[in-house]
Amino acid sequence: MSDLVEAVGPSHVLTDPETVAGYLTDWTGRWHGTALAVVRPADTAETSAVVRACARAGIAVCPQGGNTGLVGGSVPPVGVPSIVVSTSRLDWIDDVDVPGRAVGAGAGVTLARLQRSADAAGLACGVDLAARDSATVGGMVATNAGGINVVRYGAMRAQLLGVEAVLASGEVLRRWKPLRKDNVGYDLPGLLAGSEGTLAVITGVLLQLVHKPRRTATAIAAVENPAGALALAAAVEESGIVVRAAELMTRRGMDLIASYGHRRPFAEPPPYSLLIEGEAAGTDLAAALDAAGVVEAVLEEGSGADLWAVREAHTETIARDSSSPVVKLDVSVPLPALEDLIDAVDPVAAEYGARHIPFGHVADGNLHVNLLDVDPGRAAEVTDRVLRIVAGLGGSISAEHGVGRAKIPWLELSRSPADLAAMRTIKAALDPHGLLNPGVLFGVNSSRE
């Protein structure tokens, strides 16, 4: 412990149980861990010193950003000697490179703060998500976060120009050139994106920014089914409007959020609703919806904050209304299979006495399956049923939230033995003693297997 105090100062090595409690439980409340301490380095050099000290002592290192994850990947395991390395003090932001459309930021910078910095320079971030006020950019790269604009700009890996990270040995890896073309060897920043803290501790990221659209408009349109939502999104694009986001919501979801006082877009909720945001004037989006045969729609010029509030209210309301921790399964399937997935999960939910409220990023096939009121003792059982349905439809057990601790038992549903062996080889090469985020992605002893 003295080496850690020497590295970051005594006020940034936290051991008081009440102080560290918030670092040991994830956002869902389902995942808990234990740690010897929480350490808060101020820069990459201090992070390197912390990791070196832990490597010498054989203590595991668990990186943690905003702790907004949903799969238990940001809390330490139980019973493994470990420390939490909080990136909260890695909160610097470089001046925005306007001609190069790039900005460097510390891993602890929140997405909302980065968005404000980009906006002040007349640019925007390519990724946005509801947890923007607490999610940090380092954690978002580590999980390859997606969010609402993936259909337009891609996930975090697509925004990544460079990275600074501390390897398991304490050595610092720095790739930091704002180049769109730099084809020299392996794409190590891309490898760290989505690695969930198992290969390195990310301390800084160099991100590309995007031009802000001159105008936007947002609408919520009534549709009969997911196929109708996809057809409508395609029709809007075919009209010449660039689609920035397309979000699917159900009647059951709309009814739930309305019961908590949130806005109800339609007096009589349709079976499904599509929230669509496009780079166009409101009149153009209205014309595209009309040409596609939309009968009911609510439209707002600009970012449509009131309409987006309807979509973003789903997560919090679902969590509040469930009698037990919500079984939240972030999955993706081929676009034609979206309705098949919903139809297949509904009877499974009923079998377990649960309510199924799905919603998600329909244009990229990403559905958030939410099962409310599940007996905690049967959560793994119902998860298994749903994820096997997803695999049977040719989908992925994790679309954007990662694997964390929650989905380790189902890795083989989305990755072949050869694929998993290659990933384990990479893990063993970069973290031979298995000290980086043990228990995440592969299990505690992944490097020794």
C-alpha positions as CSV (number, residue, x, y, z in Angstrom):
1,M,0.0,0.0,0.0
2,S,2.9,2.3,0.7
3,D,3.9,2.2,-3.0
4,L,0.4,3.3,-4.0
5,V,0.5,6.2,-1.6
6,E,3.9,7.2,-2.9
7,A,2.5,7.1,-6.5
8,V,-0.6,9.1,-6.1
9,G,-0.6,10.7,-2.6
10,P,-2.4,9.5,0.5
11,S,-5.7,11.4,-0.2
12,H,-6.1,9.4,-3.4
13,V,-5.7,5.9,-2.0
14,L,-9.2,5.2,-0.6
15,T,-9.7,2.3,1.9
16,D,-12.6,3.5,4.1
17,P,-15.4,1.0,3.5
18,E,-18.2,3.6,3.2
19,T,-16.1,5.7,0.8
20,V,-15.2,2.8,-1.5
21,A,-18.6,1.1,-1.5
22,G,-19.9,3.0,-4.5
23,Y,-16.9,1.7,-6.6
24,L,-17.7,-1.9,-5.7
25,T,-21.3,-2.1,-7.1
26,D,-22.2,-1.6,-10.7
27,W,-25.1,0.6,-12.0
28,T,-27.5,-2.3,-12.2
29,G,-27.0,-3.3,-8.6
30,R,-26.5,-6.9,-9.6
31,W,-22.7,-7.1,-9.5
32,H,-20.6,-6.5,-6.4
33,G,-16.9,-6.9,-5.7
34,T,-14.2,-6.5,-3.1
35,A,-11.0,-4.5,-3.3
36,L,-8.0,-3.6,-1.1
37,A,-8.3,0.0,-2.1
38,V,-9.5,2.5,-4.7
39,V,-6.7,4.4,-6.3
40,R,-7.2,7.7,-8.2
41,P,-4.1,8.6,-10.3
42,A,-3.9,12.1,-11.8
43,D,-2.1,11.3,-15.0
44,T,-0.5,8.5,-17.1
45,A,2.8,8.6,-15.2
46,E,1.0,8.0,-11.9
47,T,-1.2,5.3,-13.5
48,S,2.0,3.6,-14.7
49,A,3.5,3.7,-11.2
50,V,0.3,2.2,-9.7
51,V,0.2,-0.7,-12.3
52,R,4.0,-1.4,-11.8
53,A,3.5,-1.6,-8.0
54,C,0.6,-4.0,-8.4
55,A,2.5,-6.1,-10.9
56,R,5.4,-6.5,-8.4
57,A,2.9,-7.5,-5.6
58,G,0.7,-9.7,-7.8
59,I,-2.3,-7.6,-7.1
60,A,-5.0,-7.3,-9.8
61,V,-5.9,-4.0,-11.4
62,C,-9.5,-3.2,-12.2
63,P,-9.9,0.0,-14.3
64,Q,-13.1,2.0,-13.7
65,G,-14.6,5.0,-15.5
66,G,-18.1,6.3,-14.9
67,N,-19.3,2.8,-13.7
68,T,-22.3,3.0,-15.9
69,G,-21.9,-0.4,-17.5
70,L,-24.6,-3.0,-17.5
71,V,-22.7,-6.3,-17.5
72,G,-20.6,-6.1,-14.4
73,G,-17.4,-5.3,-16.2
74,S,-16.4,-2.2,-14.1
75,V,-16.3,-3.7,-10.6
76,P,-13.6,-6.0,-9.2
77,P,-14.2,-9.7,-8.5
78,V,-14.9,-11.1,-5.1
79,G,-12.1,-12.6,-3.1
80,V,-9.3,-11.7,-5.6
81,P,-6.6,-9.3,-4.1
82,S,-7.2,-6.3,-6.3
83,I,-7.4,-2.5,-6.4
84,V,-9.8,-0.3,-8.4
85,V,-8.0,2.2,-10.6
86,S,-10.5,5.1,-11.0
87,T,-9.9,7.3,-14.0
88,S,-11.9,10.2,-12.5
89,R,-8.9,12.5,-12.2
90,L,-7.7,11.9,-15.7
91,D,-10.0,14.7,-16.8
92,W,-8.0,16.9,-19.2
93,I,-9.2,18.0,-22.6
94,D,-6.8,19.3,-25.3
95,D,-7.7,22.2,-27.5
96,V,-9.9,21.0,-30.4
97,D,-8.0,20.6,-33.7
98,V,-10.6,22.2,-35.8
99,P,-9.0,21.7,-39.3
100,G,-8.2,18.1,-38.4
101,R,-11.5,17.5,-36.6
102,A,-9.8,15.8,-33.7
103,V,-9.5,16.2,-29.9
104,G,-7.5,14.4,-27.2
105,A,-9.0,13.8,-23.8
106,G,-8.2,12.0,-20.6
107,A,-10.0,8.8,-19.9
108,G,-12.0,10.3,-17.1
109,V,-13.7,13.0,-19.2
110,T,-17.4,12.5,-19.4
111,L,-19.1,12.3,-22.8
112,A,-21.2,15.4,-22.0
113,R,-18.1,17.5,-21.2
114,L,-16.5,16.3,-24.4
115,Q,-19.6,17.2,-26.3
116,R,-19.6,20.7,-24.9
117,S,-16.0,21.2,-25.9
118,A,-16.6,20.0,-29.4
119,D,-19.7,22.1,-29.7
120,A,-17.8,25.2,-28.7
121,A,-15.4,24.6,-31.6
122,G,-18.3,24.1,-34.0
123,L,-18.0,20.4,-34.2
124,A,-19.7,17.3,-32.7
125,C,-18.9,13.9,-31.2
126,G,-19.9,10.9,-33.4
127,V,-21.2,8.9,-30.5
128,D,-24.1,9.9,-28.1
129,L,-25.9,7.9,-25.4
130,A,-28.3,8.5,-22.6
131,A,-25.6,8.1,-19.9
132,R,-23.6,11.0,-21.4
133,D,-23.4,12.9,-18.0
134,S,-21.6,10.1,-16.3
135,A,-20.1,7.8,-18.9
136,T,-16.4,8.5,-19.5
137,V,-14.7,8.4,-22.8
138,G,-12.0,5.9,-21.6
139,G,-14.7,3.5,-20.5
140,M,-16.6,4.1,-23.7
141,V,-13.6,3.1,-25.8
142,A,-12.8,0.2,-23.5
143,T,-16.4,-1.2,-24.1
144,N,-16.6,0.1,-27.7
145,A,-19.8,1.9,-26.7
146,G,-22.4,2.4,-29.4
147,G,-25.5,4.5,-28.6
148,I,-28.0,6.3,-30.8
149,N,-25.9,7.5,-33.7
150,V,-24.2,4.3,-34.7
151,V,-26.2,4.1,-37.9
152,R,-24.6,7.5,-38.9
153,Y,-21.1,7.4,-37.5
154,G,-20.3,3.9,-36.1
155,A,-19.4,3.0,-32.5
156,M,-16.5,4.3,-30.5
157,R,-13.9,2.2,-32.3
158,A,-14.8,4.1,-35.5
159,Q,-14.1,7.4,-33.7
160,L,-10.7,6.4,-32.4
161,L,-7.6,7.9,-33.9
162,G,-5.1,7.2,-31.1
163,V,-4.8,6.0,-27.6
164,E,-2.5,6.3,-24.5
165,A,-2.6,3.3,-22.2
166,V,-0.7,1.5,-19.5
167,L,0.1,-2.1,-20.2
168,A,0.1,-4.9,-17.5
169,S,3.9,-4.4,-17.0
170,G,3.4,-0.7,-16.3
171,E,4.9,0.3,-19.7
172,V,3.1,3.1,-21.5
173,L,1.7,2.6,-25.0
174,R,1.1,5.8,-26.9
175,R,-0.3,6.1,-30.4
176,W,-1.1,9.7,-30.8
177,K,-1.4,11.0,-34.4
178,P,-4.5,12.7,-35.8
179,L,-4.2,10.8,-39.0
180,R,-7.1,9.1,-40.9
181,K,-4.6,7.0,-42.7
182,D,-1.8,5.3,-40.7
183,N,-1.3,1.8,-41.9
184,V,1.8,0.7,-40.0
185,G,1.4,-2.7,-38.5
186,Y,-1.4,-3.9,-36.1
187,D,-4.2,-1.6,-35.1
188,L,-3.5,-1.6,-31.4
189,P,-5.9,1.3,-30.5
190,G,-8.6,-0.7,-32.3
191,L,-7.6,-3.8,-30.4
192,L,-8.0,-2.0,-27.0
193,A,-11.4,-0.7,-28.1
194,G,-13.8,-3.3,-26.7
195,S,-11.2,-5.1,-24.6
196,E,-13.0,-4.1,-21.4
197,G,-9.9,-3.3,-19.5
198,T,-8.4,-6.8,-19.9
199,L,-5.4,-5.7,-22.1
200,A,-4.4,-2.3,-20.7
201,V,-5.6,0.6,-18.6
202,I,-6.6,3.4,-21.1
203,T,-5.6,6.8,-19.8
204,G,-6.2,9.0,-22.8
205,V,-7.9,8.9,-26.2
206,L,-7.5,10.8,-29.4
207,L,-10.9,11.0,-31.1
208,Q,-12.1,12.2,-34.4
209,L,-15.0,14.7,-34.4
210,V,-17.6,15.3,-37.0
211,H,-19.3,18.3,-38.6
212,K,-22.5,19.4,-37.0
213,P,-25.4,19.0,-39.4
214,R,-26.8,22.4,-40.6
215,R,-30.3,21.3,-39.6
216,T,-32.0,18.4,-38.1
217,A,-35.6,17.2,-37.5
218,T,-37.0,14.5,-35.3
219,A,-40.2,12.6,-35.5
220,I,-42.0,9.7,-33.7
221,A,-44.1,7.8,-36.2
222,A,-46.7,5.1,-35.6
223,V,-45.8,1.8,-37.3
224,E,-47.4,-1.7,-37.1
225,N,-44.3,-3.8,-36.6
226,P,-40.5,-3.8,-36.7
227,A,-40.5,-4.5,-40.5
228,G,-42.6,-1.4,-40.9
229,A,-40.1,0.6,-38.9
230,L,-37.2,-0.6,-41.0
231,A,-39.1,0.1,-44.2
232,L,-39.9,3.6,-43.0
233,A,-36.3,4.3,-42.1
234,A,-35.2,3.1,-45.5
235,A,-37.8,5.3,-47.2
236,V,-36.6,8.4,-45.4
237,E,-33.1,7.6,-46.5
238,E,-34.2,7.0,-50.1
239,S,-35.8,10.5,-50.0
240,G,-32.3,11.9,-49.7
241,I,-32.3,12.5,-45.9
242,V,-29.4,11.3,-43.9
243,V,-30.7,9.3,-41.0
244,R,-28.9,10.0,-37.7
245,A,-30.9,7.7,-35.5
246,A,-33.8,5.3,-35.7
247,E,-35.2,3.9,-32.4
248,L,-37.9,1.3,-32.0
249,M,-40.4,1.5,-29.1
250,T,-43.4,-0.7,-28.2
251,R,-46.9,0.1,-26.9
252,R,-46.0,-1.7,-23.7
253,G,-43.0,0.6,-23.2
254,M,-45.0,3.7,-24.0
255,D,-47.8,2.7,-21.6
256,L,-45.2,2.2,-18.8
257,I,-43.5,5.5,-19.2
258,A,-46.8,7.3,-19.4
259,S,-47.8,5.8,-16.1
260,Y,-44.9,7.7,-14.6
261,G,-46.1,11.0,-16.1
262,H,-44.0,11.0,-19.2
263,R,-45.3,12.4,-22.5
264,R,-47.5,10.1,-24.6
265,P,-46.9,11.0,-28.3
266,F,-50.2,9.4,-29.4
267,A,-53.6,9.4,-27.7
268,E,-53.9,5.7,-28.6
269,P,-50.4,4.1,-28.7
270,P,-49.8,2.1,-31.9
271,P,-48.2,-1.4,-31.6
272,Y,-44.8,0.1,-32.3
273,S,-43.3,3.6,-32.7
274,L,-40.3,4.7,-34.6
275,L,-38.3,7.7,-33.4
276,I,-36.3,8.9,-36.4
277,E,-33.9,11.8,-36.5
278,G,-32.7,13.1,-39.9
279,E,-30.4,15.8,-41.3
280,A,-33.1,17.8,-42.9
281,A,-35.6,20.6,-42.3
282,G,-38.8,19.6,-40.6
283,T,-40.8,20.2,-43.8
284,D,-38.5,17.7,-45.7
285,L,-38.8,15.0,-43.0
286,A,-42.6,15.6,-42.9
287,A,-42.8,15.2,-46.7
288,A,-40.7,12.0,-46.5
289,L,-43.0,10.5,-43.9
290,D,-46.1,11.5,-45.8
291,A,-44.7,9.9,-49.0
292,A,-44.0,6.7,-47.1
293,G,-47.7,6.5,-46.1
294,V,-47.3,7.4,-42.4
295,V,-50.7,8.1,-40.9
296,E,-49.7,9.3,-37.4
297,A,-46.5,11.2,-36.5
298,V,-45.3,13.9,-34.1
299,L,-42.5,16.1,-35.5
300,E,-40.1,18.6,-33.9
301,E,-37.5,20.8,-35.6
302,G,-34.0,20.4,-34.4
303,S,-32.7,17.8,-32.0
304,G,-36.3,17.0,-30.8
305,A,-35.4,17.0,-27.1
306,D,-39.0,16.4,-26.0
307,L,-39.3,13.4,-28.3
308,W,-36.0,12.0,-27.3
309,A,-37.1,12.3,-23.7
310,V,-39.7,9.7,-24.5
311,R,-37.1,7.2,-25.7
312,E,-34.6,8.0,-22.9
313,A,-37.2,7.6,-20.2
314,H,-37.5,3.9,-20.9
315,T,-34.3,2.8,-19.1
316,E,-34.9,4.6,-15.8
317,T,-38.7,3.8,-15.8
318,I,-38.1,0.2,-16.4
319,A,-35.6,0.0,-13.6
320,R,-38.0,1.8,-11.2
321,D,-41.0,-0.4,-12.1
322,S,-39.5,-3.8,-11.7
323,S,-39.9,-5.7,-8.5
324,S,-36.4,-7.2,-8.9
325,P,-33.2,-6.2,-10.8
326,V,-34.1,-6.0,-14.4
327,V,-32.6,-8.7,-16.6
328,K,-31.2,-6.4,-19.3
329,L,-29.9,-8.2,-22.4
330,D,-28.2,-6.1,-25.1
331,V,-28.3,-8.2,-28.2
332,S,-28.3,-7.8,-32.0
333,V,-29.9,-9.9,-34.8
334,P,-30.1,-9.6,-38.6
335,L,-32.6,-6.9,-39.4
336,P,-35.3,-9.2,-40.8
337,A,-35.2,-11.2,-37.5
338,L,-36.1,-8.3,-35.1
339,E,-39.8,-9.2,-35.0
340,D,-39.0,-12.9,-34.7
341,L,-36.8,-12.1,-31.6
342,I,-39.6,-10.1,-29.9
343,D,-42.2,-12.8,-30.7
344,A,-39.9,-15.6,-29.4
345,V,-39.0,-13.8,-26.1
346,D,-42.6,-12.8,-25.2
347,P,-43.7,-16.4,-24.3
348,V,-40.5,-17.0,-22.5
349,A,-41.1,-13.9,-20.3
350,A,-44.6,-15.1,-19.6
351,E,-43.3,-18.5,-18.6
352,Y,-41.1,-16.9,-15.9
353,G,-43.8,-14.5,-14.7
354,A,-41.9,-11.5,-16.2
355,R,-42.8,-8.5,-18.4
356,H,-40.9,-8.1,-21.6
357,I,-40.3,-4.4,-22.6
358,P,-37.9,-4.3,-25.6
359,F,-36.6,-1.2,-27.3
360,G,-33.5,-0.3,-29.2
361,H,-31.5,0.9,-32.2
362,V,-33.6,-0.7,-34.9
363,A,-31.5,0.5,-37.9
364,D,-28.5,-1.5,-36.7
365,G,-30.4,-4.5,-35.4
366,N,-29.6,-3.8,-31.8
367,L,-32.5,-4.6,-29.4
368,H,-32.4,-4.1,-25.7
369,V,-34.4,-6.9,-24.1
370,N,-35.7,-5.9,-20.7
371,L,-37.3,-8.6,-18.5
372,L,-39.0,-7.1,-15.4
373,D,-40.1,-9.0,-12.2
374,V,-37.8,-12.0,-12.8
375,D,-37.1,-14.1,-9.7
376,P,-33.4,-13.3,-9.1
377,G,-32.8,-17.0,-8.5
378,R,-34.0,-17.7,-12.1
379,A,-32.2,-14.8,-13.8
380,A,-29.4,-17.0,-15.3
381,E,-32.0,-19.5,-16.5
382,V,-34.1,-17.0,-18.4
383,T,-30.9,-15.3,-19.7
384,D,-29.8,-18.6,-21.1
385,R,-33.2,-19.1,-22.8
386,V,-33.1,-15.6,-24.4
387,L,-29.5,-15.7,-25.6
388,R,-30.0,-19.1,-27.2
389,I,-32.9,-17.6,-29.1
390,V,-30.6,-14.8,-30.2
391,A,-27.9,-17.2,-31.4
392,G,-30.5,-19.3,-33.2
393,L,-31.5,-16.2,-35.2
394,G,-27.9,-15.6,-36.2
395,G,-27.4,-12.8,-33.7
396,S,-24.8,-11.7,-31.1
397,I,-25.1,-12.0,-27.3
398,S,-23.7,-8.5,-26.9
399,A,-24.4,-5.6,-29.4
400,E,-22.8,-2.7,-27.5
401,H,-22.6,-3.3,-23.7
402,G,-19.8,-5.8,-23.8
403,V,-19.4,-9.2,-22.1
404,G,-18.2,-8.1,-18.6
405,R,-18.9,-10.8,-16.0
406,A,-22.5,-11.2,-17.0
407,K,-22.2,-13.0,-20.3
408,I,-19.1,-15.2,-19.9
409,P,-21.1,-18.5,-19.8
410,W,-22.5,-17.8,-23.3
411,L,-19.4,-16.7,-25.2
412,E,-19.5,-19.9,-27.4
413,L,-22.9,-18.8,-28.7
414,S,-21.2,-15.9,-30.6
415,R,-17.6,-17.0,-31.0
416,S,-16.1,-20.1,-32.4
417,P,-13.4,-22.2,-30.5
418,A,-10.7,-20.9,-32.9
419,D,-11.9,-17.3,-32.3
420,L,-11.9,-17.7,-28.5
421,A,-8.5,-19.3,-28.6
422,A,-7.0,-16.4,-30.6
423,M,-8.5,-13.9,-28.1
424,R,-7.0,-15.9,-25.2
425,T,-3.6,-15.9,-26.9
426,I,-3.7,-12.1,-27.2
427,K,-4.8,-11.8,-23.5
428,A,-1.9,-14.1,-22.4
429,A,0.7,-12.2,-24.4
430,L,-0.3,-8.7,-23.1
431,D,-1.3,-9.8,-19.5
432,P,0.6,-13.1,-18.8
433,H,-0.2,-13.1,-15.1
434,G,-3.9,-12.3,-15.6
435,L,-3.8,-9.2,-13.4
436,L,-5.9,-6.8,-15.6
437,N,-9.6,-6.9,-14.8
438,P,-9.7,-10.6,-13.9
439,G,-13.1,-12.2,-14.2
440,V,-14.1,-10.0,-17.1
441,L,-14.6,-11.4,-20.6
442,F,-12.8,-14.8,-20.0
443,G,-12.9,-15.5,-16.3
444,V,-10.4,-14.9,-13.4
445,N,-7.7,-17.4,-14.6
446,S,-7.9,-16.7,-18.3
447,S,-4.2,-16.1,-18.8
448,R,-3.2,-19.3,-17.0
449,E,-5.6,-21.7,-18.8
